[in-house]
Amino acid sequence: MTVTYSNRVADAKLGTFSRLLLRWRGSIYKLLYREFLIFVGLYFIISVTYRLLLTEHQRIHFEKLALYCNNYAELIPVSFVLGFYVTLVVSRWWAQYESVPWLDRLMCLVSSNVHGTDERGRMMRRTLMRYASLSGVLILRSISTAVYKRFPTLQHIVNAGFMTPAELMKFDAISSPHNKFWIPCVWFANLAVTARTEGRIRDSVLLTLILRELNSLRTQCGRLFGYDWISIPLVYTQVVTVAVYSFFLACLIGRQFLDPEKGYPGHDLDLYVPVFTLLQFFFYAGWLKVAEQLINPFGQDDDDFETNWLIDRNFQVSLLAVDEMHQNLPPLEKDIYWNDSDPQPPYTASTVETRRPSFMGSAFDIR
């Protein structure tokens, strides 16, 4: 779903960004073309009606209405309202991404501090990370349509291996009217304390570090739940939408080309096609579409977050880190700069020109 084009704009050369205008997936053209065609169709229907179907008396009334709409349409503060709204939506969109749970820090702590090469030690480490993954699956299933379609019931989560049948029975036995994504976190904490009691976690400081990282993960899940629950106030979204659409409804009449022979101010030419009005529609309506696209990034739009990929990645990587990589280190060796006090890593022929001397400060070479 996420459209990535970073490699295409790595170098700021002539035409780099222009080539991006030809992309369709994730583009503003894909989002806006229906509304754009409707606006163009309505504009030309009104234009044809004015030019061919109205009587002279009716045309005079229409021309007065067009001048009125054109004079007062600019009083609608579209740029101000829309610009502030999009800024708010984009900042909220990035904050939601920063709240997406990643398990890397937690899996490093579990892999290095929950000891035991026997079967029980291995089972403890894998179960701890499975609980952490399960908590992420439950919260993403609550807010993401893509994840919910993948796991429509808890039995699907059991079949996928995130939960055992016995754990499902325990989960269902806990009666709560609230979202229960926090239950695996409680299981994690209790199992970590059990590992400390058995001596698999060497001291309480390490246990505190693991539980602190678990609480950080729980905070991220809770923040995602909060973003899904507390939306941008509906009245603000309505104000912005009404402002944009009412402005262009006024433009359908106010931006019509009137008979140049009547001598109306600003109507010296009859170009038939309102080029700059169409550009204005493209910019303002496109801006609104950007906000609509980003206001909930957990759907199935082109630029929404890859939540199902994130679940797969966290599960696979975390189990690998705490199982096969537990105490599985490469042998210690002397590096190639062992006796060199000034190591100089080499450059390839294509990058040697990028080598620069160390920056000492802007005032260093003053004479």
Buried (B, 14 or more C-beta within 10 A) or exposed (E): BEEEEEEEEEEEEEEEEEEEEEEEEBBBBBBBEEBBEEBBEBBEEBBEEBBEEBEEEEBEEBBEEBBEBBEEBEEBEBEEBBEEBBEBBBEBBEEBEEBBBBBEEBBBBBBBBBBBEEEEBBEBBBBBBBBBBBBBBBBBBBBBBBBBEBBEEBEBBBEBEBBEEEBBEEBEEEEEEEBBBBBBBBBBBEBBBEBBEBEBBEEEEBBEBBBEBBEEBBEBBBBBBEBBEEEBEEEBBEEBBEBBBEBBBBBBBBBBBBBEEEEBEEBEEEEEEBEEBBEBBBBBBBBBBBBBBBBBBBBEBBBBBEBBEBBEBBBEBBBBBBBEBBEEEEEEEEEEEEEEEEEEEEEEEEEEEEEEEEEEEEEEEEE
